[in-house]
Amino acid sequence: MKLSYFPDTDTLYIDISDRPSVESERINENLIIDLDSDGQPVGITLEHYSKTASSQAIEVDLPISMLTTQQTA
């Protein structure tokens, strides 16, 4: 997952998949979901982010398994 903030447009984009987006569905005036060819979400756009967010901080909770170093044989 990758978070990108674009201050010039006050937009936060959450990239949740490596699959390409083929269509977008506007949920409301501030929320757009990008979908792949199977209709699965691959990205989330939050427009007017600073005006709609309840906090200026972005926090991410990761499972401990993602934080440990994996060794390859």
N, C-alpha and C positions, 0 to 999 in steps of 0.2 A: 504494500500500500504506500502511496506517495501523496503527500499534501503539498499543494502549491497555492500561494496567495499572490494575487495580482493587485497591488495597491491602486494602480491607475483606474481600475474598474471596480475596486472593492469586492473582488470575487475570490472565493475559496473553492479550489477544485480538489476533490478526493478521488484519486486514481486507484481503483480497487482490483483491477485485473490487467493483465498484459494483452488480453484479447481486444481487437479493434471495435470501436463503436460504429454501428451502422445506422442507428436512429436515436433520437432523443425524445423523452416524454416530459413535458412541463407539468409539474405537479401543482405549483402555484406561482405567484409572481417572483418568488425568490428561490425556488427549488426546481432543478432539472436533473433527471436521471438519464444517463447514457446507457444504451442497451446494445448487446452484441447480436449476431445473426440468429441466436437461439432465444432472444428475448430476455437474456440474463443481464443484470446490472453490471456495468464495467466502470462507471464513473458517476460522481455526484457533483453538481455545480450548485454552490450557494451564492446567490447574487446579493448585493448590498449587505455583505457579511458583517461589517462593523456596526451596522444599524439594527441587525436582527439577532446577533449573538448576545447571550446574557453575560458573557465574560470575554475579556480581550485575550485571554490565554487559551491555547490549544493544548489539551492534555490527551495523551495516548496511553492506554493500558495494554501492555504486551504480556502474553503468557511467558513464564520463565523459560520455557523450552526455546523460545526465539532468541533469548539473550545468552544462552550458553553456546560455547564454541563447539561446532561439530567437526570431528576429525574424520578424514577420509582414509581408507586403507590403501 
